[in-house]
Amino acid sequence: MQFIPTILTTNKEDFEKQILLFPKHFSRIQLDVADGILVSNVTTQIPEMVKILATHYSLLTTCVFDFHLMVKDFNRAIADIIKFSQYGQVGAVLINISLSPNLDKLTQQYPAFSFGLDVNPDVTIRQIFKKYDINLINNIQLMSVYPGFQGAPFIPNVLNKVEQLRKCGYKDKIFMDGGINDKTLPVILSKKFVPDFLCIGSYLTRSGAQLASRLKYLRSLEK
């Protein structure tokens, strides 16, 4: 299990501050991109991220960046991610299942990227399996909040989906994103089946003077 900080900002100043902070403590970061259509929030967009990465390229070479695409036009976003990849290493690219992305086709078109599904809390595992062959999904991100903004309340029954996926034979990477903090982590870690990656937003981005103690707490839990 690994913790990944998520960066969800609405202006380039906050993005720059966070993108320079977290690589000091983490080797992997998730970048949230929202267009105001698929979700109601509008975040810092990928072209703005590219400009900032180009300025600080030498400080970010050891980090892997995942993309959580909360956008309707994911093909356009992928084109922007290609430009991003000139300055930062790209890991998972997660697209909302409601858009029915053709993961096979995307992988053939962009073999350097590891595509996956972003699954809202109201989507069942049965619905995923009706649309996709689980053996062909490299990454599944289970949203434990309704997406768009950081700080939303954790939805605990999403934890059951991790067990359902594993018992159905899914062997690839499971991400969980939303509402993860010192109150919900004990609940998550009490389960027999836990995600591979826990994506943490406001618990870190709004930590203020408590950042060091929260980082220490997270390090004590990683295994």
LOSE-946478 format. One record per residue (C-alpha): residue number from 1; x, y, z. Coordinates in steps of 0.1 Angstrom, whole numbers. Each point is the difference from the previous one (the first is absolute). Layout:
N
seq, X, Y, Z
NUM, X, Y, Z
...
END
This chain:
223
seq, X, Y, Z
1, 0, 0, 0
2, 13, 34, -10
3, -12, 35, 7
4, -3, 25, -28
5, -7, 37, 5
6, -26, 15, -23
7, 3, 35, -14
8, -33, 17, -7
9, 4, 37, -5
10, -19, 28, -17
11, 29, 23, -7
12, 35, -4, -12
13, 15, 16, 32
14, -14, -27, 22
15, 10, -27, -25
16, 36, 12, -1
17, 2, 1, 37
18, -12, -36, 4
19, 19, -14, -29
20, 32, 12, 15
21, -9, -12, 35
22, -11, -36, -4
23, 29, -14, -20
24, 21, 5, 30
25, -21, -26, 19
26, -15, -22, -27
27, 11, -18, -32
28, -35, 0, -15
29, -26, 28, -3
30, -35, 1, -14
31, -11, 30, -19
32, -37, 7, -1
33, -14, 17, -31
34, -36, 12, -1
35, -18, 18, -28
36, -32, 13, 16
37, -20, -23, -22
38, 5, -35, 13
39, 2, 14, 35
40, -10, 35, 12
41, 35, 11, 9
42, 26, 15, -24
43, 37, -7, 9
44, 33, 10, -12
45, 3, -13, -36
46, 27, -22, -14
47, 15, 27, -23
48, 5, 22, 31
49, 16, -30, 18
50, 24, -5, -30
51, 12, 36, 2
52, 8, -4, 37
53, 17, -33, -4
54, 22, 14, -28
55, 12, 27, 25
56, 8, -25, 28
57, 9, -30, -22
58, 32, -9, 19
59, -18, -2, 33
60, -26, -25, -11
61, 18, -27, -20
62, -3, -27, 27
63, -38, 3, 3
64, -27, -20, -18
65, -32, 19, -8
66, -34, -16, -2
67, -29, 18, -16
68, -36, -1, 14
69, -19, 13, -30
70, -34, 15, 11
71, -5, 13, -35
72, -25, -8, -28
73, 25, 3, -28
74, 26, -24, 12
75, 16, -3, -35
76, 9, 37, 2
77, 14, -5, 35
78, 21, -29, -12
79, 15, 22, -27
80, 9, 25, 27
81, 15, -28, 21
82, 23, -9, -29
83, 15, 35, 2
84, 2, -4, 38
85, 20, -32, -4
86, 28, 20, -15
87, 7, 14, 35
88, -14, -26, 24
89, -4, -38, 1
90, -36, -10, -5
91, -15, -31, 18
92, -37, -8, 1
93, -25, 20, -20
94, -34, -5, 15
95, -32, 7, -20
96, -35, 0, 14
97, -19, -32, -8
98, -31, 20, -9
99, 18, 11, -32
100, 5, -37, -10
101, 37, 5, -11
102, 13, -27, -23
103, 30, -10, 20
104, 14, -24, -25
105, 0, 26, -27
106, 15, 27, 22
107, 28, -24, 10
108, 8, -7, -36
109, 0, 37, -9
110, 20, 10, 31
111, 21, -30, 12
112, 21, 21, 23
113, -30, 7, 23
114, -18, -24, 23
115, -37, 6, -4
116, -27, -8, 26
117, -35, 7, 11
118, -12, 25, 26
119, -31, -13, 17
120, -25, 22, 19
121, -15, -13, 33
122, -33, -9, -16
123, 15, -23, -26
124, -1, -37, 9
125, 26, -26, -7
126, -26, -19, -21
127, -4, 31, -22
128, 38, 1, -6
129, 1, -36, -10
130, -29, 4, -24
131, 19, 26, -19
132, 36, -13, 2
133, 21, -31, 2
134, 17, 4, 33
135, 32, -16, -13
136, 4, 29, -23
137, -2, 28, 26
138, 34, 11, 13
139, -14, 23, 27
140, -32, 6, 18
141, -6, 30, 22
142, -28, -3, 24
143, -13, 34, 11
144, -9, 0, 37
145, -16, 35, -4
146, -20, 16, -29
147, 28, 17, -20
148, 7, 36, -8
149, 11, 16, 33
150, 24, -10, 28
151, -14, -4, 35
152, -32, -19, -8
153, -11, -27, 25
154, 13, -35, -3
155, -25, -27, -12
156, 10, -32, 19
157, -20, -26, -20
158, 24, 6, -29
159, 25, -21, 19
160, -21, -31, -8
161, 8, 5, -36
162, 37, -7, 6
163, -9, -34, 13
164, -25, -6, -28
165, 27, 8, -26
166, 26, -23, 15
167, -25, -29, 5
168, -11, 4, -37
169, 36, -5, -11
170, 12, 36, -6
171, 38, 0, 5
172, 10, 34, -12
173, 3, 33, 18
174, -28, 14, 22
175, 0, 37, 10
176, -23, 15, 26
177, -6, 38, 0
178, -20, 22, 22
179, -5, 8, 37
180, 31, -18, 11
181, 14, 14, 33
182, 9, -11, 36
183, -36, -7, 8
184, -7, -22, -30
185, 34, -18, -4
186, -6, -23, 30
187, -33, -11, -16
188, 17, -6, -34
189, 29, -19, 15
190, -22, -22, 21
191, -12, -17, -31
192, 14, -33, -13
193, 4, 15, -35
194, 14, 35, -4
195, 8, 21, -31
196, 35, 1, -15
197, -1, 38, 1
198, -18, 24, 23
199, -3, 34, -15
200, 0, 28, 26
201, -11, 35, -6
202, -11, 25, 26
203, 15, -19, 29
204, 34, 11, -15
205, -8, 31, -20
206, -18, 17, 28
207, 22, -13, 28
208, 19, 33, 6
209, 23, -3, 30
210, -10, -36, 5
211, 15, -12, -33
212, 31, -15, 16
213, -20, -20, 26
214, -25, -12, -26
215, 28, -12, -23
216, 16, -18, 29
217, -34, -17, 8
218, -4, -11, -36
219, 35, -14, -1
220, -7, -21, 31
221, -29, -16, -19
222, 16, -9, -33
223, 7, -36, -7
END
